[in-house]
Amino acid sequence: MNIAIVGTGYVGLVSGTCFAETGVNVTCVDVDAQKIERLKNGEIPIYEPGLDQLVLKNVKAGRLNFTTDLASVLNDQEIVFSAVGTPPDEDGSADLKYVLQVAKTIGQNLNHYVVVVTKSTVPVGTAQKVRQAIEAELQKRGVDIPFDVASNPEFLKEGNAIKDFMSPDRVVVGVESEKAKKALTRLYKPFLINNFRVIFMDIPSAEMTKYAANSMLATRISFMNDIANLCERVGADVNMVRAGIGSDTRIGRKFLYAGCGYGGSCFPKDVKALIKTADQNGYSMEVLKAVERVNERQKSVLFDKLQKAYQGEDLKGKTIAMWGLSFKPETDDMRESTALVMIDKLLEAGCSIRVYDPIAMDECRRRIGDKVVYCRDMYDAVLDADALLLLTEWKEFRLPTWGVIKKAMHRPLVIDGRNIFDIEELEENEFEYHCIGK
């Protein structure tokens, strides 16, 4: 089976590589010639555990190829996935220009039946716009070539994407014809054999499912952060509250961890886009608007705790250590990360910042240059620091040698944005410790 995937970003490259791993012949397409050349040379432009080995394996096997020219490969494809970016516009809506450009190119070069599948996260109604864009180009050419559109949103977690793709809890596919359903059933047959759920539905429902899923998860995070902030004020412990409500099978335990705000490429963008879609249709998503407000406020909570620890003292000239830059562990993705908000606030307050992250140092340097001091390890970061802020719960941060850290720091103050440290151990080592929701 031959398929093409347009867009070699996170979704496109992971999806294409994993499809190739199941025996499909995959051509990944991208307009970025430099990126394609790097991929051909075995260089992976994103960090995802295990992806580099899988790419190399399938390139060597001849099942995974890369090109910048979609038109040149269309003749051989049965299914074409669109996995290009949908960045937020200034008003929060998803920008569909790249999605529609792919559709236009397909319409200009199509010469046989294909299924055009949108894998990017797009608002409800996008498939219809894709269909119209292809049909417009076919009409310009004066040809009548059949095709189908479909929706196949991704549910990959950064840092665990390969496992998520190869062992999904569900695959959602929106179709509008039996022919398209048959083609996509064949593509996903390896997953059906292993009894994974492939859920077929209408296209608008598939498009909505992606936004609804991410918005629900974001809602759980913001809800727990709100509860955590109230716990601090009334003397409760959010960890105990989480254990109490998470044991309710109607609620469950996942995404109930309080912290210093969510970030990444999905939750912030998708919440904004769903709010905007509702506004455009005459409805106000009041819950999601509150979710967004809570999250933006939560990104400043560590700075507020730092100011409180210094009892309003001017922070100018203080040295602040930061552990973690990426929005979550096992990725170098800093999009909408709390670290960027904290860096801005600390710099504005006149602080010197020493940072360490196992993976995201280069990404941070690319984004903000040399505004902070990049340290060789977690212990180097705390040298002469007046406070240590934990922003990302990387595994290597979980059991530090506190005796060494105390000797290195100017003031033994730890502010834990992910609640990963043992308060008793820190108190035994005579640290001042602050966390979320206690």
Secondary structure by P-SEA (a helix, b strand, c coil): cbbbbccccaaaaaaaaaaaaaccbbbbbbccaaaaaaaaaccccccccaaaaaaaaaaaacccccccccccccccccbbbbbccccccccccccaaaaaaaaaaaaacccbbbbbbbccccccaaaaaaaaaaaaaaaaacbbbbbbbbbbbbbcccccaaaaaacccbbbbbbccaaaaaaaaaaaaaaaaaccccccccaaaaaaaaaaaaaaaaaaaaaaaaaaaaaaaacccaaaaaaaaaacccccccccccccccccccaaaaaaaaaaaaaaacccaaaaaaaaaaaaaaaaaaaaaaaaaacccccccbbbbbcccccccccccccccaaaaaaaaaaaabbbbbbcccccaaaaaacccccbbbbcccccccccccbbbbccccccccccaaaaaaaacccbbbbbccccccaaaaaaaccccccccc
